[in-house]
Amino acid sequence: VAKDLGLQLPALSESGVRLVSESRTQYFALHGRTGHLVTAERIDREQLCESVQQCVLRCELIMDGEM
């Protein structure tokens, strides 16, 4: 995420970055030292999507301040 936004890691952590998802469970997180988007929770496709053929988990990255 840091690389895609063209930010250095200190700037990423200082900008108040938050990940928001539609579900109550937060499945993704930002790794503090690398800036990578990582899974924060075990993702069980059968439980989440049951009989749906295409399973999609959406999340938004919100940054405070200016870029």
Secondary structure, DSSP 8 states (H G I E B T S, - for coil): -HHHHT--HHHHHHTT-EEEESSSS--EEE-TTT--EEE-S---HHHHHTT-SS----EEEE--S--
